[in-house]
Amino acid sequence: MEDILQTFGAFMVVLIAVEIFTNIRIYLGSSSLPVELVIATALMAVARKIIVLDLKLVTSEQIVGLALVTIALGISYWLVKNKTGHSKL
């Protein structure tokens, strides 16, 4: 199980790197910061951290902190998505 988690974590690092490269390419091409993509990349990085988290090594404060960061990024993403009019709600 540990090997599967490490492999999946490494795969997610590659996906995050591709997203960061895409963000930089869009920024250099249009001179505007793609906020929605940056927040989505941050959410992916936090999700990776949570997935590969070893619960034997972390404190309850760290888990609460990760939960709060995830909630804050989720709300931020929702707000940006609704402000730009891309939402289908």
Order of alpha helices (4+ residues) and beta strands (2+ residues): alpha-alpha-alpha
